[in-house]
Amino acid sequence: MFATEFLMKYAKGHDELMPVSQQYKNPFGGWGASLVDGLSTLVVMELHEEFEEALPELAKINFTVDQKVSVFESTIRYLGGLLSAYELTNQKHPILLQKADELGQALLPAFETPSGLPPHEWNPVKGLAPGNNTLIAEVGTLQLELLTLALHTQNQVYAEKAQIITDFIDSAGYEHGMYLPGLYPSGLRADKGRFTDSTCSFGAMGDSVYEYFLKEYILTDGSIPQYGYLYTRSIDSMKHHMLRQLPGTEFLFLPPYDTRSGQAKNFMDHLTCFVPGMLAMGAQIFDRPEDMVIAKGLLETCVYMYRSSETGLCPETWFASDTDKYNPLTYARSKDEIKHSREWWYAEGKHLKAFISCIVSPETQSTKSMDGKYSSR
């Protein structure tokens, strides 16, 4: 509650509060990002007075500004904030949907590219993009908001724009710069519909596209199998190619991966710590028990990075050089344990013979006849 009062006093109508200097800054269009993005939080926390105080500020927002704004940030912060608050308050406040629709209309022209992918930034007044570059995390993290906006406004254009992007992601192949199914490189050209690098990441610049595959499937109650397929295909490829284990521990490591060279990086960033929650949800929805094991292993790594810090804060990035490719047969076993188990089995056959002699007595020994059946002797 104090934070809300502080924001309203020193940064009302602006994007971010600078608490030490009691100033503000506007990296997200200057439309009041913190306030709009926090509307649903106010509702969930039952801060009804603060929520009612914030509503009049929405009418002052002008989404048609002569400046470049981030299509991605505008969608997740403003559209997401407005629509979630609209649903959580049982659609009692029409201003929430009205402003969401206004923003949607301001952003729609950004999707009119040859590929259907919006660029990173867009100027709503000039109708121009300062560049053609974007990220897979940005174009793949618009669908929930656009589908929800289409539902409440009954304007299916929003859903159509979202589906065009999804279909592009689904069908992207080698000619678009893909090297492994389901593992999407980070950089994209919106004008050409082509990836600009070969590094896949479940951390920065790639993270939320995989999360949205799963949440789109949940949002539509599983009625669109494509969303579920996109999720499971990516997770299967991630487990096969990207996932690493630290020998002798329960720690799992998910670094960025060069899909062209097949080389994993030696670092993992903090944003990747969303993956355990995503995998746990997917494990329940699609009945994939191994994904729950992996979720726990990645979570152990993230928790350790907090607990091992003197401040109790997790670093933005951490490095691990001694990792092996994930293997469910050797996971959580040390190299010595693995080596010993193999030596025990193959050491001149003596252990195998001793094992057989212990469980098979002369009275119960059997022979196999030519027809493949067993008979006692």
Buried (B, 14 or more C-beta within 10 A) or exposed (E): EEEBEEBBEBBBBBBBBEEEEEEBEBEBBBBBBBBBBBBBBBBEEEBEEBBEBBBEBBEEBEBEBEEBBBBBBBBBBBBBBBBBBBBBBEEEBEEBBBBBBBBBBBBBBBBEBEBBBBBBBBBBEEEEBEEBBBBBBBBBBBBBBBBBBBBBBEBEBBBEBBBBBBEBBBEBEEEBBBBBBBBBBBBBBBBBBBBBBBBBBBBBBBBBBBBBBBBBBBBBEEEBEBBBBBBBBBBBBBBEBBBBBBBBBBBBBBBBBBBBEEEBBBBBBBBBBBBBEBBBBBBEBBEBEEBBBBBBBBBBBBBBBBEEEEEEEBEEBBEBEEBBEBEEEBBBBEEEEBEEEEEEEEEEEEEEEEEEEEEEEEEEEEEEEEEEEEEEE
